Amino acid sequence: MGLFKELKTINLHHIHYIKQRNHKDMNIAISGHTGFIGTKLKEFFSASGHKITGIGREDFAKGSSHLAGLIEGQDVLINLAGAPIVKRWTKRYSKTLWDSRIITTRLLTDAIAETPERPKAFFSSSAIGYYANEGVHTEEDHAVDEGFLGILCQRWEEEALRARIHCNTYIIRTGIVLGKEGGALPRMALPFRLFAGGKIGSGNQVLSWIHIGDYLKALNMLIEKMPDVNIFNFTAPNPESNKEFSSQIAQVLGRPNLFTVPPFMLRLIFGEGATTLIHGQTVLPKNLQDQGYEFQFPQLRPALEDLLK
């Protein structure tokens, strides 16, 4: 009970401090800052007057003490580090997937512990691969995937949550982030632009997605509110099947939707990594909506029209 009261006092202090700050004058550190989402976050927060510190691979290679020096004095730390999921999963690359998430997050939580002036909040990425392929999942009501991705996400989150005793810690379980310049959408749209688009397999697998604009605004809302809840699904409230996704892309681009990509071809190309393309999860953003977030793009068609036209 004593520890619980102490943790609650620490968290209330952090919440009070960050709400009293001028949000035009925040220091934000971002690991994985050169990726698609990281680049967009830098643009978004810089435009709001915040100072951004990027944390890259070379910084992780120098260890937790070096990272502590970068983190000290930051108001917010955002962890996006991780190798791309959609690649061929050889034994070596599976280890890369693991280390690029587990080891880097461990180094960051160790660095937070070593930092005299710690961040007031730590936002660490996870993925909806945490959830099983069957069923409808919210943050409180769900089934956990028992395969490699599920285990990876669980361990990833466990490493991040070690920071709870030092600062407010939040887990962001991210779906497919749709944007113009990066992420999955340009690759998904390319076959349609070349008049060779179509669904993958049966097309019944569900894609839980989020427009990059909603990702940025939702994260900004959480930074400003610092809610008591600490797990959030970053997905739009209306997931779609791969079949419907393909149909909508074709319609927006004015292209045919004729072909079917056989699952065995994807397995030949990606090995076990094809799992992320052949299967999917139905994930709803209950906690975001409970916090009052209103999606700019709750439906797929307007999101695609905004990004592809």
C-alpha positions in Angstrom: 0.0 0.0 0.0 2.9 2.3 0.8 4.5 1.8 -2.6 1.1 2.3 -4.3 0.7 5.7 -2.5 4.3 6.7 -3.5 3.7 5.8 -7.2 0.4 7.7 -7.2 2.1 10.7 -5.6 4.9 10.6 -8.2 2.4 10.4 -11.1 0.2 13.2 -9.8 3.4 15.4 -9.5 4.3 14.6 -13.1 0.7 15.3 -14.3 0.6 18.6 -12.4 4.0 19.7 -13.7 3.3 19.0 -17.3 -0.1 20.7 -17.3 1.5 23.8 -15.8 4.1 24.0 -18.6 3.7 26.2 -21.6 3.2 23.6 -24.3 4.8 25.9 -26.8 8.1 25.3 -25.0 8.4 21.6 -24.5 11.5 19.4 -25.0 10.6 16.2 -26.8 13.1 13.3 -27.5 12.2 10.8 -30.2 13.9 7.5 -30.9 13.4 6.2 -34.4 13.1 9.8 -35.5 14.2 9.2 -39.1 11.4 6.8 -39.9 8.1 7.6 -41.5 6.2 8.3 -38.2 9.2 9.8 -36.5 9.7 12.3 -39.4 6.0 13.3 -39.3 6.2 13.7 -35.5 9.2 16.0 -35.8 7.4 18.2 -38.3 4.2 18.3 -36.3 5.8 19.1 -32.9 8.4 21.5 -34.4 5.5 23.5 -36.0 4.0 23.8 -32.6 7.1 25.4 -31.2 8.6 22.3 -29.4 12.3 21.5 -29.4 13.0 18.0 -30.8 16.0 15.8 -29.9 16.5 12.8 -32.2 17.8 9.5 -30.9 19.3 7.2 -33.5 21.1 3.8 -33.8 24.4 5.4 -33.1 23.1 6.6 -29.8 21.9 3.2 -28.7 25.2 1.7 -29.7 26.8 4.0 -27.0 24.8 2.6 -24.2 22.4 3.7 -21.5 24.6 6.3 -19.9 24.9 8.1 -23.3 21.2 7.9 -23.7 20.6 9.3 -20.2 22.5 12.4 -21.3 20.2 12.9 -24.2 17.0 12.2 -22.2 17.9 14.5 -19.2 15.8 17.6 -19.2 13.3 16.3 -21.8 9.6 16.7 -21.0 8.5 13.8 -23.2 10.3 10.7 -24.6 8.7 8.9 -27.5 10.1 5.5 -28.5 9.5 4.5 -32.1 12.6 2.3 -32.6 12.2 -1.0 -34.4 13.2 -2.7 -37.7 10.5 -3.0 -40.4 8.1 -6.0 -39.8 7.1 -6.7 -43.5 10.3 -8.3 -44.7 11.5 -11.9 -45.1 11.8 -13.4 -41.6 15.0 -15.4 -41.7 16.4 -16.6 -38.3 18.8 -13.7 -38.4 16.1 -11.1 -39.3 13.8 -12.4 -36.5 16.6 -11.6 -34.1 16.9 -8.2 -35.6 13.2 -7.6 -35.1 13.6 -8.7 -31.5 16.7 -6.8 -30.6 15.6 -3.6 -32.4 12.6 -3.5 -30.1 13.5 -5.3 -26.9 17.1 -4.2 -26.4 16.5 -0.6 -27.5 13.5 -0.2 -25.2 15.5 -1.8 -22.3 18.3 0.7 -22.9 15.8 3.6 -22.8 14.2 2.5 -19.6 17.6 2.0 -18.0 18.6 5.5 -19.2 15.4 6.9 -17.6 16.4 5.3 -14.3 19.9 6.8 -14.6 18.7 10.3 -15.4 18.6 12.8 -12.6 16.0 15.0 -14.3 13.7 12.4 -15.9 11.1 12.9 -18.6 7.6 13.5 -17.3 6.2 11.0 -19.7 7.4 8.1 -21.8 5.4 7.0 -24.8 6.6 3.6 -26.2 5.3 2.0 -29.4 3.9 -1.4 -29.6 1.7 -3.0 -32.3 -1.7 -4.5 -32.8 0.2 -7.8 -33.5 -0.2 -8.1 -29.7 -3.8 -9.3 -30.4 -5.0 -12.6 -31.8 -6.3 -12.8 -35.3 -9.7 -13.9 -34.2 -12.3 -11.7 -32.4 -12.7 -8.0 -31.8 -10.2 -6.4 -29.4 -10.1 -3.4 -27.2 -7.5 -2.5 -24.6 -9.5 -4.2 -21.8 -11.3 -7.0 -23.6 -9.0 -9.0 -25.9 -7.2 -12.2 -26.6 -3.4 -12.2 -27.0 -1.6 -13.6 -30.0 0.4 -16.7 -29.1 2.8 -16.5 -32.1 6.1 -14.7 -32.6 4.5 -11.2 -33.0 2.3 -11.6 -30.0 5.3 -12.7 -27.8 7.4 -9.9 -29.3 4.8 -7.2 -28.5 4.3 -8.5 -24.9 8.0 -8.5 -24.2 8.4 -5.1 -25.8 5.7 -3.6 -23.6 7.1 -5.3 -20.5 10.4 -3.5 -21.1 8.7 -0.2 -21.5 6.5 -0.5 -18.4 9.6 -0.9 -16.2 9.8 2.9 -16.5 6.5 3.3 -14.6 8.2 3.8 -11.3 10.1 6.8 -12.7 7.6 8.6 -14.9 4.2 8.4 -16.6 4.5 5.5 -19.1 2.1 4.9 -22.0 1.9 2.0 -24.5 0.8 2.8 -28.0 -0.4 -0.3 -29.9 -0.3 1.0 -33.5 -2.2 -0.3 -36.4 -1.4 0.3 -40.1 -0.5 3.9 -40.4 -1.6 5.4 -43.7 0.3 8.4 -45.1 1.4 9.8 -48.5 5.2 9.7 -48.2 5.8 6.5 -46.2 4.3 3.5 -44.4 2.2 0.9 -46.0 -0.1 2.9 -48.3 2.3 3.7 -51.1 3.3 0.0 -51.4 -0.3 -1.1 -51.2 -1.4 1.4 -53.9 1.5 0.8 -56.3 0.1 -2.4 -57.9 -3.2 -0.6 -58.5 -1.4 2.3 -60.1 0.2 -0.3 -62.4 -3.2 -1.8 -63.2 -2.3 -5.0 -61.4 -4.0 -4.5 -58.0 -6.2 -6.9 -56.1 -6.9 -8.5 -52.8 -4.5 -10.8 -50.9 -5.8 -14.4 -50.6 -9.5 -14.5 -49.5 -9.4 -10.8 -48.7 -11.3 -11.5 -45.5 -8.4 -10.6 -43.2 -9.1 -7.4 -41.3 -6.9 -4.4 -41.5 -7.0 -2.0 -38.5 -5.6 1.3 -39.8 -5.1 4.9 -38.8 -4.6 8.1 -40.9 -1.2 9.7 -40.0 -3.0 12.9 -39.2 -5.1 11.2 -36.5 -1.9 9.5 -35.2 -0.2 12.8 -34.7 -3.2 14.6 -33.1 -4.1 11.7 -30.9 -0.6 11.5 -29.5 -0.6 15.2 -29.0 -3.9 14.9 -27.0 -2.4 12.3 -24.7 0.7 14.5 -24.1 -1.5 17.4 -23.1 -4.0 15.3 -21.0 -1.6 12.8 -19.4 -4.5 10.4 -18.6 -4.5 7.8 -15.9 -5.1 5.0 -18.5 -1.8 3.9 -20.0 -2.6 1.5 -22.9 -4.0 2.9 -26.2 -4.9 1.4 -29.5 -4.0 3.8 -32.3 -6.5 2.5 -34.9 -9.5 4.2 -36.6 -12.9 3.0 -35.2 -13.8 1.3 -38.5 -11.4 -1.5 -39.5 -11.9 -2.9 -43.0 -11.3 -6.2 -44.7 -8.4 -6.5 -47.2 -11.0 -7.1 -49.9 -12.8 -3.8 -49.1 -9.5 -2.0 -48.7 -8.4 -3.1 -52.2 -11.8 -2.1 -53.6 -11.6 1.3 -52.1 -8.0 1.9 -53.3 -9.0 0.9 -56.8 -12.1 3.2 -56.8 -10.1 6.2 -55.5 -7.4 5.7 -58.1 -9.8 4.9 -60.9 -8.1 1.5 -61.5 -9.3 -2.0 -61.9 -9.4 -4.4 -58.9 -9.0 -7.7 -60.8 -6.2 -9.8 -59.3 -5.7 -12.0 -56.3 -2.3 -12.5 -54.7 -2.0 -16.1 -53.6 -0.8 -16.6 -50.0 1.9 -19.1 -51.1 3.5 -16.4 -53.2 3.8 -14.1 -50.2 5.3 -17.0 -48.2 7.9 -17.6 -50.9 8.9 -13.9 -50.7 8.5 -13.1 -47.0 8.7 -16.5 -45.3 7.0 -16.3 -41.9 6.9 -12.5 -42.4 3.9 -13.1 -44.7 1.8 -13.7 -41.6 1.4 -9.9 -41.3 -0.1 -9.8 -44.8 -2.2 -12.9 -44.8 -3.8 -12.4 -41.3 -5.1 -9.4 -39.5 -6.7 -8.2 -36.3 -9.9 -6.3 -35.6 -8.9 -3.6 -33.1 -10.9 -0.7 -31.8 -9.6 2.5 -30.1 -11.9 2.4 -27.1 -9.5 4.2 -24.7 -8.8 7.0 -27.1 -12.5 7.6 -27.7 -13.1 7.4 -23.9 -10.6 10.2 -23.5 -12.6 12.3 -25.9 -10.6 12.0 -29.1 -12.6 12.7 -32.2 -11.2 11.1 -35.3 -10.7 13.4 -38.3 -10.8 10.2 -40.5 -12.9 7.6 -38.9 -13.9 6.0 -42.3 -11.5 4.5 -44.8 -12.8 6.2 -48.0 -12.2 9.8 -47.0 -8.8 8.8 -45.6 -7.8 7.3 -48.9 -9.1 10.2 -50.9 -7.1 12.6 -48.7 -3.9 10.6 -49.2 -4.1 9.3 -52.7 -5.7 12.1 -54.7 
